[in-house]
Amino acid sequence: MAEKFIVKEQSKLLEFLFLSLNTWPKKKVKQRLQNSSIRVNEKTVTKHDFILNVNDKVEIGILSKNSPSTVQKLEILYQDKDIVVINKPAGLLSVSTPKETKQHALNILRLQISKKREQISLWPVHRLDRDTSGILVFATSKEKREAVMDKWKESTKTYLAIVKGLPKNKKATINEPLRLDEKLYKMHVGKHKDAKEAITHYEVIQEKKQNALLKVQLETGRQHQIRAHLSFIGNSVIGDERYGIKGDRMGLHACELSIFHPVNNKKMTFKVDAPKEFYDLLV
């Protein structure tokens, strides 16, 4: 549970945290600040010299990820008898796992769109990591899913990413193969006999003192591709514990997707902006 404080006199954030959390090791306090676990007036702050004013509200240890157990209805971006496109919130699995069989996007959406006398069947066309928000596509039959997947290489997949630090190149392509370590469930970057081609294009959209907002396009679609590639160049995604530093929310959002309809073969483009809590990570 988060610890909450009201500021009594103006001071710098880190000094306030040291005083308020005087039983904590200073290293731990600094880590909380660096890991985006501090919120001031409901906004994430990571600057140690951020000025606090009287009556500001400071929260330590906030978990801003959406809890899967709280998600009862999903935002549908598009729906017809062949495909359904949703905006998946961060913190929600795309499909079931051995440990989680009910609270995932596939099951929630199936219950949401099914009628009492007609149960809708759904097949995931692709997946998003639990902590990645954004566009997710389902098909209403296995055949229609395969039809979309047949042209998946021609689809365009665009993400927004907030990364730690400022990339050296404002616009670049990362062309490094990836190999999954099944024991660590983590991608290794670099040449290897088992590695597969992976190409990621990125462009810096906005910079702050500590972080940057990137527009990222995938030419290939390997598991954890964006996260592994950006970590490889020294700019891990904010809140990505596996490839960087743990945080309250991961700074990755699938903002645009173009696919070909499984029946009429028409190209369709879907767009959805990231939520406010995503942009709050850019500090």
VMD Tcl script that draws the C-alpha trace (Angstrom):
set ca {
  {0.00 0.00 0.00}
  {1.19 3.51 -0.79}
  {2.42 5.84 1.92}
  {0.92 9.33 1.67}
  {2.21 12.65 2.98}
  {1.12 16.29 2.91}
  {3.91 18.86 2.47}
  {4.10 21.30 5.39}
  {6.82 23.59 4.04}
  {8.53 24.13 0.71}
  {11.48 21.86 0.02}
  {13.17 19.73 -2.61}
  {11.64 16.30 -3.21}
  {14.63 14.16 -2.22}
  {15.18 16.13 0.99}
  {11.50 15.70 1.82}
  {11.69 11.95 1.18}
  {14.76 11.55 3.38}
  {12.96 13.30 6.24}
  {9.63 11.54 5.75}
  {11.20 8.11 5.31}
  {13.93 8.50 7.92}
  {13.84 4.79 8.80}
  {14.64 3.81 5.21}
  {18.20 3.50 3.86}
  {18.92 6.50 1.63}
  {19.82 4.15 -1.21}
  {16.34 2.63 -1.09}
  {14.74 6.08 -1.15}
  {16.77 7.05 -4.22}
  {15.82 3.80 -5.95}
  {12.12 4.51 -5.41}
  {12.61 7.92 -6.98}
  {14.55 6.54 -9.95}
  {12.04 3.74 -10.50}
  {9.11 6.14 -10.96}
  {7.51 5.05 -7.67}
  {6.96 8.60 -6.37}
  {3.93 10.68 -7.29}
  {3.32 14.34 -6.46}
  {-0.25 15.53 -6.84}
  {-1.05 12.32 -8.76}
  {1.80 12.77 -11.26}
  {4.93 10.62 -11.37}
  {8.10 12.55 -10.52}
  {11.71 11.33 -10.69}
  {13.66 14.61 -10.33}
  {15.48 14.74 -6.98}
  {15.41 18.57 -6.96}
  {11.72 18.85 -7.83}
  {10.29 21.69 -5.72}
  {7.48 20.77 -3.35}
  {5.07 23.44 -2.21}
  {2.90 23.61 0.90}
  {-0.10 21.23 0.74}
  {1.33 19.17 -2.12}
  {0.40 15.50 -1.85}
  {3.27 13.01 -2.05}
  {2.67 9.27 -2.52}
  {5.37 6.61 -2.25}
  {5.03 3.12 -3.65}
  {2.05 3.74 -5.94}
  {1.13 0.87 -8.23}
  {-0.27 2.53 -11.31}
  {-0.65 -0.60 -13.39}
  {-4.20 -1.63 -14.08}
  {-5.06 -4.62 -11.97}
  {-6.53 -7.39 -14.14}
  {-9.12 -8.12 -11.46}
  {-10.58 -4.62 -11.88}
  {-11.06 -4.82 -15.65}
  {-14.66 -5.73 -16.43}
  {-15.18 -4.08 -19.80}
  {-12.78 -3.36 -22.62}
  {-12.74 -0.46 -25.08}
  {-13.70 -1.78 -28.52}
  {-12.14 0.22 -31.36}
  {-13.77 -1.78 -34.17}
  {-16.03 -4.79 -34.51}
  {-17.67 -6.73 -37.33}
  {-18.57 -10.41 -37.77}
  {-14.97 -11.28 -38.65}
  {-12.66 -9.31 -36.35}
  {-12.74 -7.33 -33.10}
  {-10.13 -4.69 -32.27}
  {-9.67 -3.44 -28.71}
  {-7.56 -1.02 -26.71}
  {-5.93 -3.28 -24.10}
  {-5.01 -1.59 -20.82}
  {-1.59 -2.09 -19.25}
  {-1.51 -4.79 -16.59}
  {-3.88 -7.16 -18.41}
  {-2.80 -10.38 -20.11}
  {-3.76 -10.85 -23.76}
  {-4.62 -14.53 -23.29}
  {-4.64 -17.08 -20.49}
  {-1.63 -18.59 -18.77}
  {-1.42 -21.67 -16.50}
  {-1.67 -19.30 -13.51}
  {-4.35 -17.00 -14.91}
  {-7.31 -18.56 -16.71}
  {-10.03 -15.92 -16.37}
  {-8.71 -12.37 -16.06}
  {-7.27 -11.82 -19.53}
  {-8.39 -9.82 -22.55}
  {-9.61 -12.80 -24.56}
  {-11.98 -14.03 -21.85}
  {-13.19 -10.57 -20.81}
  {-13.94 -9.63 -24.43}
  {-15.70 -12.93 -25.12}
  {-18.02 -12.40 -22.16}
  {-18.51 -8.75 -23.09}
  {-19.71 -9.30 -26.68}
  {-21.48 -12.65 -26.31}
  {-25.25 -12.76 -25.95}
  {-27.25 -15.13 -23.76}
  {-28.17 -17.39 -26.67}
  {-25.05 -16.82 -28.73}
  {-21.56 -17.38 -27.39}
  {-18.93 -15.64 -29.53}
  {-15.73 -17.53 -30.31}
  {-12.51 -15.55 -30.52}
  {-8.94 -16.29 -31.62}
  {-6.05 -13.89 -30.88}
  {-4.39 -12.62 -34.06}
  {-1.37 -11.43 -32.08}
  {-0.44 -10.62 -28.48}
  {0.78 -7.73 -26.38}
  {2.88 -8.18 -23.25}
  {0.90 -7.84 -20.02}
  {2.33 -4.40 -19.24}
  {2.05 -3.03 -22.79}
  {-1.14 -1.13 -23.58}
  {-2.76 -0.52 -26.94}
  {-4.25 -2.11 -30.03}
  {-5.02 -5.83 -29.92}
  {-6.85 -7.80 -32.63}
  {-9.03 -10.91 -32.34}
  {-10.69 -12.95 -35.10}
  {-14.01 -14.79 -34.85}
  {-12.67 -18.02 -36.35}
  {-9.39 -19.83 -36.76}
  {-9.61 -19.45 -40.54}
  {-10.06 -15.68 -40.31}
  {-7.15 -15.41 -37.91}
  {-4.97 -17.30 -40.37}
  {-6.13 -15.01 -43.19}
  {-4.97 -11.94 -41.25}
  {-1.71 -13.66 -40.31}
  {-1.00 -14.59 -43.93}
  {-0.39 -10.89 -44.62}
  {1.05 -10.01 -41.22}
  {4.45 -9.18 -42.73}
  {2.74 -6.50 -44.82}
  {1.06 -5.00 -41.77}
  {2.49 -1.90 -40.12}
  {2.95 -1.89 -36.35}
  {3.69 1.38 -34.57}
  {4.38 1.91 -30.88}
  {5.12 4.75 -28.50}
  {7.95 4.09 -26.06}
  {9.27 6.15 -23.17}
  {12.89 5.25 -22.51}
  {15.51 5.92 -19.89}
  {18.04 8.49 -21.02}
  {18.41 10.23 -24.38}
  {19.29 8.07 -27.43}
  {22.51 9.11 -29.21}
  {20.79 8.95 -32.58}
  {17.50 10.81 -33.01}
  {16.42 8.44 -35.77}
  {17.89 5.00 -36.40}
  {17.34 1.34 -37.20}
  {18.36 -1.47 -34.85}
  {19.15 -4.57 -36.90}
  {20.22 -7.15 -34.35}
  {19.04 -10.79 -34.17}
  {17.24 -12.06 -31.08}
  {17.34 -15.38 -29.26}
  {14.98 -16.45 -26.49}
  {16.50 -17.77 -23.28}
  {13.69 -20.05 -22.12}
  {15.08 -20.39 -18.58}
  {15.23 -16.63 -17.99}
  {12.34 -15.91 -20.38}
  {14.47 -13.13 -21.84}
  {15.74 -12.25 -25.29}
  {19.48 -12.19 -25.93}
  {20.64 -9.72 -28.56}
  {23.37 -10.60 -31.07}
  {24.48 -13.23 -33.52}
  {23.92 -16.85 -32.56}
  {23.03 -20.02 -34.41}
  {19.56 -19.95 -32.83}
  {18.98 -16.20 -33.20}
  {16.35 -14.85 -35.61}
  {16.37 -11.65 -37.62}
  {14.86 -8.65 -35.83}
  {14.60 -5.11 -37.20}
  {13.32 -2.12 -35.24}
  {13.04 1.48 -36.49}
  {12.76 4.35 -34.03}
  {12.55 8.14 -34.01}
  {12.80 10.51 -31.05}
  {9.58 12.53 -30.75}
  {10.24 14.41 -27.51}
  {13.07 14.73 -25.02}
  {13.14 15.63 -21.35}
  {16.17 15.87 -19.09}
  {16.09 12.22 -18.11}
  {13.80 10.39 -20.56}
  {12.68 10.43 -24.18}
  {9.50 9.62 -26.08}
  {10.07 7.48 -29.17}
  {7.95 6.44 -32.12}
  {8.85 2.85 -32.91}
  {8.00 0.73 -35.94}
  {8.56 -2.99 -36.21}
  {9.74 -4.55 -39.43}
  {9.75 -7.95 -37.73}
  {7.66 -9.01 -34.75}
  {9.80 -11.02 -32.38}
  {8.83 -11.51 -28.77}
  {10.02 -8.61 -26.55}
  {11.64 -7.10 -29.65}
  {11.24 -3.42 -28.78}
  {12.16 -3.93 -25.16}
  {15.29 -5.97 -25.94}
  {16.47 -3.72 -28.77}
  {16.08 -0.45 -26.87}
  {17.84 -1.94 -23.86}
  {20.63 -3.04 -26.21}
  {21.32 0.57 -27.28}
  {21.35 1.71 -23.66}
  {17.85 3.17 -23.49}
  {15.62 0.62 -21.80}
  {11.88 1.18 -21.66}
  {10.79 2.91 -18.45}
  {9.36 0.44 -15.94}
  {10.67 -2.63 -17.77}
  {12.01 -4.83 -14.99}
  {13.17 -7.59 -17.33}
  {15.39 -5.43 -19.53}
  {15.85 -2.34 -17.40}
  {14.61 -1.03 -14.07}
  {11.34 -1.93 -12.36}
  {8.68 0.76 -12.21}
  {4.98 1.32 -11.62}
  {4.05 1.20 -15.31}
  {5.93 0.18 -18.43}
  {6.34 2.92 -21.01}
  {5.21 0.98 -24.06}
  {1.98 1.50 -26.01}
  {0.79 0.04 -29.33}
  {-0.66 3.20 -30.89}
  {-1.25 2.26 -34.54}
  {-1.81 -0.93 -36.52}
  {-2.62 -1.52 -40.18}
  {-3.88 -4.96 -41.23}
  {-5.73 -6.55 -44.14}
  {-9.30 -7.64 -43.49}
  {-9.60 -11.45 -43.57}
  {-12.66 -11.45 -45.87}
  {-12.64 -8.42 -48.17}
  {-8.84 -8.01 -48.09}
  {-9.12 -4.24 -47.59}
  {-6.37 -2.50 -45.65}
  {-7.60 -1.17 -42.31}
  {-5.75 1.21 -40.00}
  {-6.51 1.58 -36.29}
  {-5.14 4.29 -34.02}
  {-5.41 4.93 -30.28}
  {-3.42 7.38 -28.19}
  {-1.70 6.36 -24.99}
  {-3.42 7.12 -21.65}
  {-2.43 10.00 -19.40}
  {-0.52 7.78 -16.99}
  {1.72 6.75 -19.89}
  {2.73 10.35 -20.67}
  {3.22 11.02 -16.96}
  {6.31 8.79 -17.21}
  {8.01 11.35 -19.46}
  {9.88 13.46 -16.93}
}
mol new
graphics top color blue
foreach p $ca { graphics top sphere $p radius 0.5 }
foreach p [lrange $ca 0 end-1] q [lrange $ca 1 end] { graphics top cylinder $p $q radius 0.2 }
display resetview
